[in-house]
């Protein structure tokens, strides 16, 4: 289970992360990430009814929470929104790989965006 200080709950936090950050899409999920000034990284999950019924959606959320926990410890100072797609329920074996790839892609994009020297590099 995620500690309370690492969970996003307010709609404004979700909106700021989605609009002001970077995005990485995979077949099972879409990940939005943004750099923040506060040290503990925070994460929020969006699992719509398109994913499945309540039991299926909760199963997907539990699985995502379990997979995100070690990644949060590695990357301080980020807010992340994980949006599950319907394939997250139909192809759960693919979820860990997709999450890890999307997470590393977002971290890479955020690091490139924060380095002023890399913007002018060829």
N, CA, C and O atoms as a MOPAC input file, in Angstrom:
PM7 MOZYME 1SCF
protein

 N      0.83800 1    -1.18100 1     0.00000 1
 C      0.00000 1     0.00000 1     0.00000 1
 C      0.88400 1     1.24600 1     0.00000 1
 O      1.94300 1     1.28100 1     0.62700 1
 N      0.42700 1     2.25000 1    -0.71000 1
 C      1.18800 1     3.49400 1    -0.79100 1
 C      0.98400 1     4.33200 1     0.47100 1
 O     -0.13500 1     4.42500 1     0.97500 1
 N      2.04800 1     4.94000 1     0.98100 1
 C      1.88900 1     5.84000 1     2.11700 1
 C      1.00800 1     7.04100 1     1.74000 1
 O      0.96600 1     7.44100 1     0.57600 1
 N      0.32300 1     7.59700 1     2.70600 1
 C     -0.62600 1     8.69100 1     2.45700 1
 C      0.04300 1     9.90100 1     1.79200 1
 O     -0.56900 1    10.54700 1     0.94100 1
 N      1.28400 1    10.21400 1     2.16600 1
 C      1.94200 1    11.39800 1     1.60800 1
 C      2.32700 1    11.22600 1     0.14100 1
 O      2.67900 1    12.20600 1    -0.51600 1
 N      2.26700 1    10.01100 1    -0.38400 1
 C      2.63700 1     9.79400 1    -1.78600 1
 C      1.42800 1     9.69100 1    -2.71000 1
 O      1.58800 1     9.48500 1    -3.91300 1
 N      0.21400 1     9.83200 1    -2.15900 1
 C     -0.98200 1     9.70900 1    -2.98600 1
 C     -1.53300 1    11.07900 1    -3.36800 1
 O     -1.60100 1    11.98600 1    -2.53700 1
 N     -1.91900 1    11.21700 1    -4.61600 1
 C     -2.57900 1    12.42800 1    -5.08700 1
 C     -4.08400 1    12.22100 1    -4.92200 1
 O     -4.61500 1    11.15300 1    -5.22700 1
 N     -4.76500 1    13.26900 1    -4.42900 1
 C     -6.20500 1    13.14800 1    -4.20500 1
 C     -6.99500 1    14.28600 1    -4.83800 1
 O     -8.16300 1    14.09900 1    -5.18200 1
 N     -6.40100 1    15.43700 1    -4.99900 1
 C     -7.13300 1    16.60300 1    -5.48400 1
 C     -7.10200 1    16.68700 1    -7.00100 1
 O     -6.08400 1    16.40300 1    -7.63100 1
 N     -8.22000 1    17.07500 1    -7.57200 1
 C     -8.33300 1    17.20200 1    -9.02100 1
 C     -7.33300 1    18.20700 1    -9.57800 1
 O     -6.84800 1    18.04500 1   -10.69800 1
 N     -7.02500 1    19.23600 1    -8.80800 1
 C     -6.07400 1    20.24600 1    -9.28000 1
 C     -4.67600 1    19.65500 1    -9.46500 1
 O     -3.96100 1    20.03500 1   -10.39100 1
 N     -4.28500 1    18.72700 1    -8.58800 1
 C     -2.98200 1    18.06400 1    -8.72700 1
 C     -2.94100 1    17.21900 1   -10.00100 1
 O     -1.95100 1    17.23400 1   -10.73100 1
 N     -4.00900 1    16.49400 1   -10.25700 1
 C     -4.08800 1    15.68700 1   -11.47800 1
 C     -4.00700 1    16.59100 1   -12.70400 1
 O     -3.25800 1    16.31500 1   -13.64200 1
 N     -4.78600 1    17.67700 1   -12.68800 1
 C     -4.84300 1    18.58600 1   -13.82800 1
 C     -3.47800 1    19.21300 1   -14.10200 1
 O     -3.04900 1    19.26800 1   -15.25500 1
 N     -2.78900 1    19.68700 1   -13.06300 1
 C     -1.47200 1    20.31000 1   -13.23300 1
 C     -0.45700 1    19.32300 1   -13.79300 1
 O      0.36200 1    19.68100 1   -14.63900 1
 N     -0.51100 1    18.09700 1   -13.32700 1
 C      0.43400 1    17.07900 1   -13.80300 1
 C      0.17600 1    16.74000 1   -15.25700 1
 O      1.11500 1    16.62800 1   -16.04500 1
 N     -1.08400 1    16.57600 1   -15.61800 1
 C     -1.42300 1    16.19300 1   -16.99700 1
 C     -1.12400 1    17.32500 1   -17.96400 1
 O     -0.59800 1    17.08600 1   -19.05000 1
 N     -1.44900 1    18.54300 1   -17.59000 1
 C     -1.25900 1    19.68200 1   -18.50300 1
 C      0.16700 1    20.21200 1   -18.53700 1
 O      0.61200 1    20.71700 1   -19.56700 1
 N      0.88800 1    20.10500 1   -17.42800 1
 C      2.19400 1    20.75000 1   -17.35800 1
 C      3.38000 1    19.82000 1   -17.42200 1
 O      4.51300 1    20.25900 1   -17.22400 1
 N      3.15500 1    18.54900 1   -17.69200 1
 C      4.26100 1    17.60800 1   -17.67200 1
 C      4.49800 1    16.93000 1   -19.00100 1
 O      4.06600 1    17.40600 1   -20.05100 1
 N      5.18900 1    15.81900 1   -18.93600 1
 C      5.47500 1    15.01700 1   -20.12300 1
 C      4.56700 1    13.79100 1   -20.11700 1
 O      3.96800 1    13.45300 1   -19.09700 1
 N      4.47300 1    13.13400 1   -21.26900 1
 C      3.54500 1    12.02200 1   -21.42900 1
 C      4.25100 1    10.88000 1   -22.13600 1
 O      5.04600 1    11.09300 1   -23.05200 1
 N      3.94900 1     9.66400 1   -21.69900 1
 C      4.44400 1     8.46100 1   -22.37200 1
 C      3.28900 1     7.47300 1   -22.45400 1
 O      2.65900 1     7.15700 1   -21.44500 1
 N      3.02000 1     6.99300 1   -23.65000 1
 C      1.89100 1     6.07400 1   -23.86300 1
 C      2.39600 1     4.68500 1   -24.22000 1
 O      3.37000 1     4.52600 1   -24.95600 1
 N      1.72400 1     3.70600 1   -23.69200 1
 C      1.97200 1     2.29500 1   -23.97400 1
 C      0.61600 1     1.64000 1   -24.20600 1
 O     -0.41000 1     2.25600 1   -23.91700 1
 N      0.57800 1     0.42100 1   -24.71300 1
 C     -0.71700 1    -0.21400 1   -24.99900 1
 C     -1.62200 1    -0.40100 1   -23.78100 1
 O     -2.84300 1    -0.43500 1   -23.93500 1
 N     -1.06400 1    -0.52400 1   -22.58100 1
 C     -1.89000 1    -0.77100 1   -21.40600 1
 C     -2.11300 1     0.46000 1   -20.53400 1
 O     -2.99300 1     0.45600 1   -19.67400 1
 N     -1.31500 1     1.52600 1   -20.75000 1
 C     -1.45000 1     2.70200 1   -19.88700 1
 C     -0.85700 1     3.93100 1   -20.53900 1
 O     -0.09900 1     3.85000 1   -21.50500 1
 N     -1.22900 1     5.08000 1   -19.97900 1
 C     -0.63200 1     6.35900 1   -20.35000 1
 C     -0.11800 1     6.97000 1   -19.05900 1
 O     -0.83700 1     7.02400 1   -18.06100 1
 N      1.11800 1     7.42600 1   -19.07900 1
 C      1.74500 1     7.97500 1   -17.87900 1
 C      2.06300 1     9.44800 1   -18.11500 1
 O      2.68400 1     9.80200 1   -19.11700 1
 N      1.63500 1    10.30400 1   -17.19000 1
 C      1.93400 1    11.73200 1   -17.22000 1
 C      2.82300 1    12.02200 1   -16.01900 1
 O      2.53600 1    11.55700 1   -14.91600 1
 N      3.89300 1    12.78000 1   -16.21300 1
 C      4.81000 1    13.08500 1   -15.11500 1
 C      5.22500 1    14.54900 1   -15.18100 1
 O      5.27700 1    15.16000 1   -16.24800 1
 N      5.51800 1    15.08900 1   -14.00200 1
 C      5.91000 1    16.48600 1   -13.88700 1
 C      6.86700 1    16.63100 1   -12.71700 1
 O      6.69600 1    15.96500 1   -11.69600 1
 N      7.86200 1    17.48200 1   -12.84600 1
 C      8.81100 1    17.74600 1   -11.76400 1
 C      8.17100 1    18.72700 1   -10.79100 1
 O      7.53300 1    19.69700 1   -11.20100 1
 N      8.34700 1    18.46400 1    -9.49900 1
 C      7.84500 1    19.36400 1    -8.45800 1
 C      8.97900 1    19.73700 1    -7.51400 1
 O     10.05300 1    19.13600 1    -7.54500 1
 N      8.73000 1    20.72300 1    -6.68700 1
 C      9.74300 1    21.17100 1    -5.72500 1
 C      9.68700 1    20.36800 1    -4.42200 1
 O     10.65100 1    20.35500 1    -3.65600 1
 N      8.56000 1    19.70200 1    -4.17700 1
 C      8.43300 1    18.94100 1    -2.92800 1
 C      9.10900 1    17.58600 1    -3.07700 1
 O      8.92000 1    16.91600 1    -4.09200 1
 N      9.89500 1    17.16900 1    -2.08700 1
 C     10.69000 1    15.94600 1    -2.21300 1
 C      9.91600 1    14.63800 1    -2.34500 1
 O     10.30200 1    13.82100 1    -3.18100 1
 N      8.84500 1    14.37800 1    -1.57800 1
 C      8.25000 1    13.05500 1    -1.80300 1
 C      7.48700 1    13.02900 1    -3.12100 1
 O      6.62700 1    13.87600 1    -3.36200 1
 N      7.79700 1    12.07600 1    -3.95900 1
 C      7.06400 1    11.91900 1    -5.20700 1
 C      5.63900 1    11.49300 1    -4.89000 1
 O      5.38900 1    10.77100 1    -3.92400 1
 N      4.70700 1    11.95500 1    -5.72200 1
 C      3.30200 1    11.64100 1    -5.51000 1
 C      2.73900 1    11.00700 1    -6.77700 1
 O      3.17200 1    11.31700 1    -7.88700 1
 N      1.77200 1    10.11700 1    -6.59300 1
 C      1.19000 1     9.41300 1    -7.72500 1
 C     -0.32200 1     9.34100 1    -7.56600 1
 O     -0.85000 1     9.23700 1    -6.45900 1
 N     -1.00400 1     9.40100 1    -8.71200 1
 C     -2.45200 1     9.25300 1    -8.74800 1
 C     -2.82400 1     8.31100 1    -9.88400 1
 O     -2.10300 1     8.20200 1   -10.87500 1
 N     -3.94400 1     7.64000 1    -9.73100 1
 C     -4.37100 1     6.65000 1   -10.71900 1
 C     -5.73700 1     7.01700 1   -11.27900 1
 O     -6.62200 1     7.46800 1   -10.55200 1
 N     -5.89100 1     6.81600 1   -12.58500 1
 C     -7.16200 1     7.02200 1   -13.25800 1
 C     -7.49900 1     5.71700 1   -13.96400 1
 O     -6.79800 1     5.29500 1   -14.88400 1
 N     -8.58000 1     5.08500 1   -13.52100 1
 C     -9.02800 1     3.83300 1   -14.12800 1
 C    -10.51400 1     4.00600 1   -14.42100 1
 O    -11.34400 1     3.92900 1   -13.51500 1
 N    -10.84600 1     4.23900 1   -15.68200 1
 C    -12.22500 1     4.54300 1   -16.04400 1
 C    -13.06400 1     3.27700 1   -16.19700 1
 O    -12.54800 1     2.16100 1   -16.15000 1
 N    -14.35900 1     3.47500 1   -16.38100 1
 C    -15.27700 1     2.36100 1   -16.55300 1
 C    -15.01600 1     1.59100 1   -17.85200 1
 O    -15.47000 1     0.45600 1   -18.00300 1
 N    -14.30100 1     2.19500 1   -18.77000 1
 C    -13.95400 1     1.49900 1   -20.00900 1
 C    -13.04600 1     0.30200 1   -19.74600 1
 O    -12.99000 1    -0.62600 1   -20.55300 1
 N    -12.33700 1     0.31900 1   -18.62000 1
 C    -11.42900 1    -0.77200 1   -18.27300 1
 C    -12.21500 1    -2.02200 1   -17.88800 1
 O    -11.79400 1    -3.13900 1   -18.19000 1
 N    -13.35100 1    -1.83800 1   -17.22700 1
 C    -14.16700 1    -2.98800 1   -16.83200 1
 C    -15.07700 1    -2.64200 1   -15.67600 1
 O    -15.25700 1    -1.47300 1   -15.33700 1
 N    -15.64800 1    -3.66500 1   -15.07800 1
 C    -16.53800 1    -3.42900 1   -13.94200 1
 C    -15.71900 1    -3.05800 1   -12.70400 1
 O    -14.49200 1    -2.98300 1   -12.77200 1
 N    -16.39400 1    -2.82700 1   -11.57300 1
 C    -15.72700 1    -2.34400 1   -10.36600 1
 C    -14.64600 1    -3.30800 1    -9.87600 1
 O    -13.57700 1    -2.87700 1    -9.44400 1
 N    -14.92200 1    -4.59400 1    -9.94300 1
 C    -13.94300 1    -5.58300 1    -9.49400 1
 C    -12.68400 1    -5.51100 1   -10.35100 1
 O    -11.56900 1    -5.53000 1    -9.82900 1
 N    -12.86300 1    -5.42900 1   -11.64500 1
 C    -11.73000 1    -5.36000 1   -12.57300 1
 C    -10.94600 1    -4.07400 1   -12.37800 1
 O     -9.71600 1    -4.09900 1   -12.34700 1
 N    -11.63900 1    -2.95100 1   -12.24400 1
 C    -10.95400 1    -1.66500 1   -12.05600 1
 C    -10.14000 1    -1.66700 1   -10.76400 1
 O     -9.00100 1    -1.20000 1   -10.75100 1
 N    -10.70800 1    -2.18400 1    -9.69000 1
 C     -9.97700 1    -2.23500 1    -8.42800 1
 C     -8.77600 1    -3.16400 1    -8.50500 1
 O     -7.73800 1    -2.88400 1    -7.90500 1
 N     -8.90200 1    -4.25100 1    -9.22600 1
 C     -7.77500 1    -5.17500 1    -9.40400 1
 C     -6.63800 1    -4.47500 1   -10.15100 1
 O     -5.47000 1    -4.60900 1    -9.78800 1
 N     -6.99200 1    -3.73400 1   -11.18800 1
 C     -5.97500 1    -3.00100 1   -11.96100 1
 C     -5.30700 1    -1.94400 1   -11.08500 1
 O     -4.08600 1    -1.79000 1   -11.13200 1
 N     -6.08600 1    -1.21600 1   -10.28700 1
 C     -5.50300 1    -0.19200 1    -9.39900 1
 C     -4.56700 1    -0.80400 1    -8.36400 1
 O     -3.48800 1    -0.26900 1    -8.10900 1
 N     -4.97100 1    -1.91600 1    -7.77100 1
 C     -4.10300 1    -2.57800 1    -6.78500 1
 C     -2.79500 1    -3.01700 1    -7.42300 1
 O     -1.72200 1    -2.85800 1    -6.84100 1
 N     -2.89600 1    -3.56500 1    -8.61600 1
 C     -1.68900 1    -4.01100 1    -9.32300 1
 C     -0.77200 1    -2.82500 1    -9.64700 1
 O      0.44500 1    -2.90800 1    -9.47800 1
 N     -1.36500 1    -1.73000 1   -10.11200 1
 C     -0.57300 1    -0.54200 1   -10.42100 1
 C      0.08800 1     0.03600 1    -9.17300 1
 O      1.25600 1     0.42100 1    -9.21500 1
 N     -0.64200 1     0.10000 1    -8.07300 1
 C     -0.04800 1     0.60300 1    -6.81800 1
 C      1.15800 1    -0.23800 1    -6.41200 1
 O      2.18800 1     0.29200 1    -5.99500 1
 N      1.01500 1    -1.54100 1    -6.53800 1
 C      2.11200 1    -2.44900 1    -6.18500 1
 C      3.32600 1    -2.22400 1    -7.08800 1
 O      4.46300 1    -2.24900 1    -6.61700 1
 N      3.09000 1    -2.00500 1    -8.37000 1
 C      4.18600 1    -1.82600 1    -9.32100 1
 C      4.85100 1    -0.45400 1    -9.20400 1
 O      6.04100 1    -0.32200 1    -9.49000 1
 N      4.10300 1     0.56000 1    -8.79100 1
 C      4.62800 1     1.92700 1    -8.71800 1
 C      5.47700 1     2.15900 1    -7.47300 1
 O      6.38700 1     2.98800 1    -7.49800 1
 N      5.20300 1     1.45500 1    -6.40500 1
 C      5.88500 1     1.69200 1    -5.13000 1
 C      7.41200 1     1.71500 1    -5.24000 1
 O      8.02000 1     2.67000 1    -4.75600 1
 N      8.06500 1     0.72200 1    -5.84700 1
 C      9.54200 1     0.80800 1    -5.94200 1
 C     10.01400 1     1.92000 1    -6.87800 1
 O     11.09200 1     2.47700 1    -6.67200 1
 N      9.23200 1     2.24900 1    -7.89300 1
 C      9.63200 1     3.30500 1    -8.82000 1
 C      9.58500 1     4.67500 1    -8.15000 1
 O     10.42200 1     5.53100 1    -8.43800 1
 N      8.62400 1     4.88900 1    -7.26600 1
 C      8.52200 1     6.16500 1    -6.55200 1
 C      9.74600 1     6.42400 1    -5.68500 1
 O     10.21900 1     7.55600 1    -5.58800 1
 N     10.25300 1     5.37500 1    -5.06000 1
 C     11.41800 1     5.53000 1    -4.18600 1
 C     12.65600 1     5.95100 1    -4.96800 1
 O     13.53100 1     6.62900 1    -4.42800 1
 N     12.73500 1     5.55600 1    -6.22800 1
 C     13.91400 1     5.86300 1    -7.06000 1
 C     13.91200 1     7.28200 1    -7.60200 1
 O     14.97500 1     7.81800 1    -7.91600 1
 N     12.73600 1     7.90800 1    -7.72100 1
 C     12.63400 1     9.20600 1    -8.39000 1
 C     11.95100 1    10.22800 1    -7.49300 1
 O     10.72700 1    10.35800 1    -7.53300 1
 N     12.71400 1    10.95300 1    -6.68700 1
 C     12.11400 1    11.96500 1    -5.81600 1
 C     11.75000 1    13.23700 1    -6.58500 1
 O     12.35700 1    13.56000 1    -7.60600 1
 N     10.75000 1    13.94600 1    -6.07300 1
 C     10.40000 1    15.24500 1    -6.64700 1
 C      9.59400 1    15.18200 1    -7.93000 1
 O      9.78700 1    16.01100 1    -8.81900 1
 N      8.69600 1    14.21500 1    -8.04500 1
 C      7.85700 1    14.08300 1    -9.24500 1
 C      6.40800 1    13.89400 1    -8.83300 1
 O      6.11700 1    13.33400 1    -7.77600 1
 N      5.50200 1    14.36700 1    -9.68100 1
 C      4.11000 1    13.95400 1    -9.56100 1
 C      3.79900 1    13.14800 1   -10.80900 1
 O      4.21000 1    13.51000 1   -11.91100 1
 N      3.07800 1    12.05900 1   -10.63200 1
 C      2.81400 1    11.13100 1   -11.72600 1
 C      1.33600 1    10.76700 1   -11.72200 1
 O      0.75600 1    10.48500 1   -10.67400 1
 N      0.73500 1    10.77600 1   -12.90600 1
 C     -0.62800 1    10.28700 1   -13.08200 1
 C     -0.54800 1     9.08700 1   -14.01100 1
 O     -0.02400 1     9.18400 1   -15.12000 1
 N     -1.06900 1     7.95500 1   -13.55200 1
 C     -1.09500 1     6.72900 1   -14.34100 1
 C     -2.53700 1     6.49600 1   -14.76900 1
 O     -3.41000 1     6.27800 1   -13.93000 1
 N     -2.78800 1     6.54200 1   -16.07800 1
 C     -4.13100 1     6.29300 1   -16.60900 1
 C     -4.14200 1     4.92600 1   -17.26000 1
 O     -3.44000 1     4.68600 1   -18.24300 1
 N     -4.94100 1     4.03600 1   -16.70800 1
 C     -5.01900 1     2.67300 1   -17.23700 1
 C     -5.93500 1     2.64700 1   -18.45400 1
 O     -6.97400 1     3.30800 1   -18.47600 1
 N     -5.54500 1     1.88700 1   -19.45300 1
 C     -6.35400 1     1.67800 1   -20.65100 1
 C     -7.02200 1     0.30700 1   -20.55300 1
 O     -6.60800 1    -0.51500 1   -19.73500 1
 N     -8.04100 1     0.04400 1   -21.36500 1
 C     -8.72900 1    -1.25800 1   -21.28900 1
 C     -7.80800 1    -2.46200 1   -21.41500 1
 O     -8.10700 1    -3.51700 1   -20.85400 1
 N     -6.72000 1    -2.34100 1   -22.11900 1
 C     -5.77700 1    -3.45700 1   -22.26400 1
 C     -5.10800 1    -3.82600 1   -20.94200 1
 O     -4.56400 1    -4.92400 1   -20.81800 1
 N     -5.13600 1    -2.93200 1   -19.95500 1
 C     -4.54600 1    -3.23900 1   -18.65000 1
 C     -5.29100 1    -4.38300 1   -17.97500 1
 O     -4.70200 1    -5.13200 1   -17.19500 1
 N     -6.57700 1    -4.52300 1   -18.26800 1
 C     -7.36400 1    -5.61200 1   -17.68800 1
 C     -7.30400 1    -6.86400 1   -18.54300 1
 O     -7.32900 1    -7.97600 1   -18.01500 1
 N     -7.22600 1    -6.70100 1   -19.85100 1
 C     -7.24900 1    -7.86400 1   -20.73800 1
 C     -5.87900 1    -8.49300 1   -20.93800 1
 O     -5.78200 1    -9.67200 1   -21.28000 1
 N     -4.81700 1    -7.71600 1   -20.72900 1
 C     -3.45400 1    -8.21800 1   -20.91100 1
 C     -2.59000 1    -7.82900 1   -19.70800 1
 O     -1.64400 1    -7.05500 1   -19.86000 1
 N     -2.90300 1    -8.36100 1   -18.49600 1
 C     -2.19300 1    -7.91600 1   -17.29100 1
 C     -0.72000 1    -8.30600 1   -17.24100 1
 O      0.05100 1    -7.69200 1   -16.50400 1
 N     -0.31700 1    -9.31200 1   -18.00700 1
 C      1.10100 1    -9.70600 1   -18.00200 1
 C      1.99000 1    -8.61800 1   -18.58100 1
 O      3.17800 1    -8.54400 1   -18.26600 1
 N      1.41900 1    -7.78600 1   -19.41500 1
 C      2.18500 1    -6.74400 1   -20.09000 1
 C      2.33800 1    -5.47500 1   -19.23200 1
 O      3.19300 1    -4.63300 1   -19.50400 1
 N      1.51200 1    -5.35700 1   -18.21500 1
 C      1.47100 1    -4.14500 1   -17.40400 1
 C      2.80800 1    -3.77300 1   -16.75000 1
 O      3.19700 1    -2.60800 1   -16.83100 1
 N      3.52800 1    -4.69800 1   -16.10700 1
 C      4.80800 1    -4.30700 1   -15.48500 1
 C      5.83100 1    -3.75700 1   -16.48400 1
 O      6.51400 1    -2.77300 1   -16.20100 1
 N      5.93000 1    -4.38600 1   -17.63100 1
 C      6.88200 1    -3.93100 1   -18.65300 1
 C      6.49800 1    -2.56600 1   -19.19200 1
 O      7.34500 1    -1.68300 1   -19.32800 1
 N      5.20600 1    -2.39200 1   -19.50200 1
 C      4.74800 1    -1.10800 1   -20.03100 1
 C      4.95900 1     0.01900 1   -19.02500 1
 O      5.37700 1     1.11500 1   -19.39800 1
 N      4.67200 1    -0.24600 1   -17.75600 1
 C      4.84700 1     0.77700 1   -16.72900 1
 C      6.32100 1     1.15200 1   -16.58900 1
 O      6.65100 1     2.33600 1   -16.52600 1
 N      7.19500 1     0.17900 1   -16.54000 1
 C      8.63000 1     0.46100 1   -16.39100 1
 C      9.16200 1     1.25800 1   -17.58700 1
 O      9.94700 1     2.18900 1   -17.40900 1
 N      8.74200 1     0.89800 1   -18.79400 1
 C      9.20600 1     1.61000 1   -19.98500 1
 C      8.66500 1     3.03300 1   -20.02100 1
 O      9.40400 1     3.96800 1   -20.33200 1
 N      7.38900 1     3.20800 1   -19.70800 1
 C      6.80000 1     4.54800 1   -19.70900 1
 C      7.42700 1     5.41600 1   -18.62300 1
 O      7.67900 1     6.60100 1   -18.83800 1
 N      7.67700 1     4.82600 1   -17.45800 1
 C      8.28900 1     5.57100 1   -16.35000 1
 C      9.67800 1     6.05700 1   -16.74300 1
 O     10.00500 1     7.22700 1   -16.54600 1
 N     10.49600 1     5.16500 1   -17.29700 1
 C     11.85600 1     5.57200 1   -17.67000 1
 C     11.83500 1     6.60700 1   -18.79200 1
 O     12.67700 1     7.50300 1   -18.81800 1
 N     10.89300 1     6.49500 1   -19.71000 1
 C     10.78400 1     7.47800 1   -20.78700 1
 C     10.41600 1     8.85200 1   -20.22400 1
 O     10.98200 1     9.86000 1   -20.64700 1
 N      9.48000 1     8.90700 1   -19.28200 1
 C      9.09600 1    10.18500 1   -18.68000 1
 C     10.24800 1    10.79600 1   -17.88900 1
 O     10.49300 1    12.00000 1   -17.97700 1
 N     10.95000 1     9.97700 1   -17.12200 1
 C     12.08900 1    10.48100 1   -16.35100 1
 C     13.14900 1    11.03700 1   -17.29300 1
 O     13.72100 1    12.09600 1   -17.03700 1
 N     13.40500 1    10.32900 1   -18.37200 1
 C     14.38700 1    10.78200 1   -19.36200 1
 C     13.96400 1    12.11100 1   -19.97100 1
 O     14.78800 1    13.01600 1   -20.10300 1
 N     12.70700 1    12.24200 1   -20.34000 1
 C     12.22300 1    13.49500 1   -20.93300 1
 C     12.27000 1    14.64600 1   -19.93700 1
 O     12.58800 1    15.77800 1   -20.30400 1
 N     11.95800 1    14.36000 1   -18.68800 1
 C     12.01700 1    15.41200 1   -17.67200 1
 C     13.44700 1    15.86100 1   -17.42800 1
 O     13.69300 1    17.05300 1   -17.24400 1
 N     14.39300 1    14.93500 1   -17.42200 1
 C     15.79700 1    15.28800 1   -17.21900 1
 C     16.32500 1    16.09100 1   -18.39400 1
 O     17.09200 1    17.03400 1   -18.19400 1
 N     15.94000 1    15.74600 1   -19.60600 1
 C     16.37200 1    16.50400 1   -20.78000 1
 C     15.77400 1    17.90000 1   -20.78900 1
 O     16.43300 1    18.86200 1   -21.18400 1
 N     14.52500 1    18.01000 1   -20.35400 1
 C     13.85700 1    19.30000 1   -20.33400 1
 C     14.40200 1    20.23400 1   -19.27600 1
 O     14.33300 1    21.45400 1   -19.43100 1
 N     14.95000 1    19.67500 1   -18.18500 1
 C     15.45600 1    20.54100 1   -17.11300 1
 C     16.90700 1    20.95900 1   -17.32700 1
 O     17.41000 1    21.83300 1   -16.62100 1
 N     17.57700 1    20.34900 1   -18.28500 1
 C     18.98400 1    20.67700 1   -18.55400 1
 C     19.05100 1    21.72800 1   -19.66600 1
 O     18.83400 1    21.38500 1   -20.82800 1
 N     19.34600 1    23.00200 1   -19.35200 1
 C     19.36300 1    24.03600 1   -20.36200 1
 C     20.40500 1    23.79800 1   -21.45900 1
 O     20.20900 1    24.23700 1   -22.59200 1
 N     21.50200 1    23.11500 1   -21.14600 1
 C     22.54500 1    22.88700 1   -22.15000 1
 C     22.07200 1    21.91400 1   -23.22100 1
 O     22.53300 1    21.97800 1   -24.36000 1
 N     21.15200 1    21.00800 1   -22.86800 1
 C     20.72500 1    19.99800 1   -23.83900 1
 C     19.74900 1    20.56400 1   -24.86400 1
 O     19.55500 1    19.96000 1   -25.91900 1
 N     19.12800 1    21.70800 1   -24.57900 1
 C     18.15400 1    22.25600 1   -25.51900 1
 C     18.81600 1    22.76200 1   -26.79300 1
 O     18.22600 1    22.67800 1   -27.87000 1
 N     20.00600 1    23.27400 1   -26.68700 1
 C     20.69700 1    23.77900 1   -27.87100 1
 C     21.60700 1    22.77400 1   -28.52500 1
 O     22.22300 1    23.06300 1   -29.55100 1
 N     21.70100 1    21.57900 1   -27.93800 1
 C     22.60000 1    20.56400 1   -28.49000 1
 C     22.02900 1    19.94800 1   -29.74600 1
 O     20.81500 1    19.76700 1   -29.83300 1
 N     22.87000 1    19.61200 1   -30.73900 1
 C     22.38500 1    19.00100 1   -31.97400 1
 C     21.99000 1    17.55600 1   -31.79700 1
 O     21.56300 1    16.91100 1   -32.75400 1

